[in-house]
Amino acid sequence: MRLGERIGLLIRTKLGRWRRDEDRSETILRRADKMEALLGQLEERLNRALFRQSQLESRLLQAKEMAGQWDRRADEALRAGDEATAREAVRHKLAYTQVAHQLQSSLAQQTTATTGLQADLAKLESRLARTRKKSRVPSAPSSLISPSTPSQPANEKATRPVAVAIPSPPPTEKDIDSLETLQARMSRVWSDDEIENELDAIKSRLSEGRSADAAD
């Protein structure tokens, strides 16, 4: 084989290898575009999850505060000898306590879901970074490119986003009901035993307080 033929073969081999690398880079870039689209969907779901978690935390705090307020009203009514008012206060306290228990359970579930979304987002971001890194293909040396083959960086090949079929995320969660709505939903006919047991607990607490004051 003549020297010129050998040089030509070497040039064609190197150009063919570079073009294969460039095609591979384009494939990786398309994959990265799909991952970016999925990343946007995941971020949206995470934002909704964080908002719902914040709402649940706020409602839970309100429910606990309201239960405490009605507990203090029951105390005051018993000190005044008004058991009818104390019983009504106890009913409200039990309702808000039940609301708080349910909100606590919902918050625990939501926190678990939010943590999972955060972990998924971090994994996808890491995968995207690795994929982008793989897409960096060096340009072919100018000495190996014929005048009819213009040089074009690999990263300029995918300028338009690739259409991706993305699974639809769950519908947007509506706002958490107001505390008053939740309390009304929890309102039920508390049994006399439940009311009396709560009144007895409050009376016992008041009695212990008076005994401590007398001892002082």
Sequence and secondary structure as in RCSB ss.txt:
>XXXX:A:sequence
MRLGERIGLLIRTKLGRWRRDEDRSETILRRADKMEALLGQLEERLNRALFRQSQLESRLLQAKEMAGQWDRRAD
EALRAGDEATAREAVRHKLAYTQVAHQLQSSLAQQTTATTGLQADLAKLESRLARTRKKSRVPSAPSSLISPSTP
SQPANEKATRPVAVAIPSPPPTEKDIDSLETLQARMSRVWSDDEIENELDAIKSRLSEGRSADAAD
>XXXX:A:secstr
  HHHHHHHHHHHHHHHHHHHHHHHHHHHHHHHHHHHHHHHHHHHHHHHHHHHHHHHHHHHHHHHHHHHHHHHHH
HHHHTT HHHHHHHHHHHHHHHHHHHHHHHHHHHHHHHHHHHHHHHHHHHHHHHHHHHHT      GGGS TTS 
   GGGS  S                  HHHHHHHH     HHHHHHHHHHHHHHHHHHHHHHHH 
